[in-house]
Amino acid sequence: MHIVWNKVTWYSKLFAVVVFLLVLLLGIYIGRQYQDYLDHQPTQQ
C-alpha cells in the first residue's frame, strides 16, 4: 500500500475537528478555573 502524505482524508478532517474542540474546551476550562482563582483572592486597597 502506497502512503500519500499530503492527501486530506475524512478521518484527518475528523481528527482536526476533534483536536480543535478539545483545545477550545480546555481553554474554556482553564479560563473558568483562573477566573474562580481571581474571584477568591483578597482585594488589596
Residue frames as qw, qx, qy, qz and C-alpha x, y, z in Angstrom:
[[0.000, 0.889, 0.459, 0.000, 0.00, 0.00, 0.00],
 [0.425, 0.340, 0.002, 0.839, 1.38, 3.38, -1.03],
 [0.255, -0.697, -0.456, 0.491, 1.10, 6.16, 1.57],
 [0.239, 0.637, 0.229, 0.696, 0.19, 9.60, 0.28],
 [0.387, -0.307, -0.482, 0.724, 1.21, 12.09, 2.96],
 [0.039, 0.147, 0.024, -0.988, -0.41, 15.21, 1.54],
 [0.316, -0.343, -0.698, -0.544, -3.88, 13.77, 0.90],
 [0.337, -0.150, 0.433, -0.823, -6.69, 15.05, 3.11],
 [0.325, -0.205, -0.906, -0.180, -8.94, 12.20, 4.15],
 [0.507, -0.619, -0.328, -0.502, -12.20, 12.13, 6.08],
 [0.767, -0.505, -0.326, 0.225, -10.50, 10.86, 9.23],
 [0.481, 0.030, -0.136, 0.866, -7.82, 13.55, 9.09],
 [0.184, -0.492, -0.184, -0.831, -10.60, 16.13, 8.90],
 [0.704, -0.569, -0.375, -0.200, -12.38, 14.43, 11.80],
 [0.725, -0.237, -0.300, 0.572, -9.14, 14.39, 13.80],
 [0.233, 0.262, -0.018, 0.936, -8.63, 18.11, 13.14],
 [0.429, -0.572, -0.259, -0.650, -12.17, 18.92, 14.32],
 [0.790, -0.481, -0.371, 0.084, -11.75, 16.81, 17.47],
 [0.601, -0.075, -0.223, 0.764, -8.41, 18.44, 18.31],
 [0.004, -0.425, -0.103, -0.899, -9.91, 21.90, 17.69],
 [0.593, -0.597, -0.300, -0.450, -12.84, 21.18, 20.02],
 [0.796, -0.362, -0.349, 0.336, -10.60, 19.70, 22.71],
 [0.432, 0.091, -0.141, 0.886, -8.32, 22.73, 22.66],
 [0.229, -0.508, -0.197, -0.806, -11.32, 25.06, 22.75],
 [0.722, -0.564, -0.332, -0.225, -12.91, 23.24, 25.69],
 [0.740, -0.204, -0.304, 0.565, -9.59, 23.04, 27.51],
 [0.223, 0.284, -0.043, 0.932, -9.13, 26.78, 27.09],
 [0.460, -0.572, -0.238, -0.637, -12.62, 27.46, 28.43],
 [0.813, -0.443, -0.366, 0.095, -11.99, 25.17, 31.41],
 [0.607, -0.055, -0.232, 0.758, -8.65, 26.80, 32.23],
 [0.002, -0.426, -0.082, -0.901, -10.19, 30.26, 31.84],
 [0.613, -0.599, -0.292, -0.425, -13.00, 29.43, 34.25],
 [0.802, -0.340, -0.329, 0.365, -10.58, 27.96, 36.78],
 [0.433, 0.132, -0.118, 0.884, -8.41, 31.07, 36.55],
 [0.243, -0.538, -0.171, -0.789, -11.43, 33.35, 36.94],
 [0.750, -0.557, -0.339, -0.112, -12.52, 31.41, 40.04],
 [0.712, -0.145, -0.253, 0.639, -8.99, 31.79, 41.38],
 [0.180, 0.304, -0.004, 0.935, -9.08, 35.55, 40.79],
 [0.456, -0.592, -0.307, -0.589, -12.54, 35.87, 42.34],
 [0.793, -0.533, -0.289, 0.059, -11.40, 34.28, 45.60],
 [0.566, 0.171, -0.256, 0.765, -8.31, 36.44, 46.01],
 [0.253, -0.753, -0.390, 0.467, -8.44, 39.06, 48.75],
 [0.345, 0.834, 0.169, 0.396, -8.59, 42.57, 47.33],
 [0.559, -0.225, -0.186, 0.776, -5.74, 44.91, 48.17],
 [0.045, 0.927, 0.325, 0.180, -6.53, 48.54, 48.93]]
